[in-house]
């Protein structure tokens, strides 16, 4: 009986949600990245991707690629979380077991598709995508194959807004010409090792003997990758435990001895961990820096902020307050940065630059046997001044309803009044101190009042 694994991926999820709830943005190159132009892109619409912009790219670079037509939108995590929750409720209504990978993608293995034909799988997948589109207004893509590897490849080929089924009898024809780095688990280091022995494509890897692979990649990773390259993927689809922490660490071939080398290593690890944090969809309260010295001593130092954030500059600055250098601890062979205390609710602060300079509170946590130092940092309390109107902020007016700020300054604020349900809306200009203009709950832009009320009632039970 043919096994069918499906991979669903919501298309340009963050940007699609913005275009859904702010109809004026539909068809425009949207960068979900914050209006300041700092930090990195959390999401890019397909219109922006045509210019070369993509997620995890520095915002200033993405904006420069897109040019004057770029629309920068501050992330609205509660809206994405709500949209994701509704999407996965719909998926769960059709599938018994869902392995959710992130806020916008998952694996499925519908029992009813066991032994189905490729046409039947495509019809089932299209029906699910149609249901999600009708209920939420959001586009999605589904790939299907005999295992997770093929399902993931298929969803990539299905984008945007499509279904791509890879039948078992043609899967190797599709897989083998692909670059070896598109194989699950092949990162830059493994890719470099394979290149040294002339392996460029997945087919080149499949053509090796298992013994050759073990010699090159080791007895654990080697056989797994070799099996995937040969189309063997029996990994089960099963619910994933929610990650308690997200981290990235790198071991260097030569010990780091200068401050510049260590700083570069911290920047690299923080950026990699931050990319994973954005995919996860939560913010972090605690930053940890891990060092392994040349004599294999390990030191881990942590600091905890008073709020959860996914702001790269804040998290990276905290990491730099924690790191120690070779003149203090000796030559360093490994540097890692981790984020924990993960929370779905993030807080935007008025003066983030203060946390980019000062660690709010500190604890220490030694994850492995080794040396761990305690850091005593002062707790800093900041008195926040009243906040002015911010571009893309959600607002409400008693006459015009829900809207978002298109621009503010010189005593006036321009607001576009629209939601998912209204279609493109009108723009009105007000005095900045107009008493009828108030900050609004971003969730109101979804215009899912009944569904949101049901979720709130469920959460209270």
Secondary structure, DSSP 4 states (H G I P E B T S, - for coil): ----EEEEEETTHHHHHHHHHSGGGTTS-EEES-TTS-SB-SEE-HHHHTTT--TTSBHHHHHHHHGGG-EEE---HHHHHHHHHHHHHHHHHH-S-EEEEETTEEEE--GGGTT--HHHHHHHHHHHHHHHHHHH---EEEEEESSHHHHHHHHHHH-SS-EEE--TTTHHHHHTTSBGGGSTT--HHHHHHHHHTT--BHHHHHHS-HHHHHHHH-TTHHHHHHHHHTT---PPP-PPPPPSEEEEEEEEEEEE-SHHHHHHHHHHHHHHHHHHHHHHT-EEEEEEEEEEETT--EEEEEEEEEEEE--HHHHHHHHHHH---HHHH--EEEEEEEEEEEES-----TTHHHHTTS-SEEE----SSSB------------PPPP---TT-EEEETTTEEEEEEEEETTEEEEEE--TTT-S-EEEEEETT-TTEEE--GGGGG--HHHHHHHHHHHH-
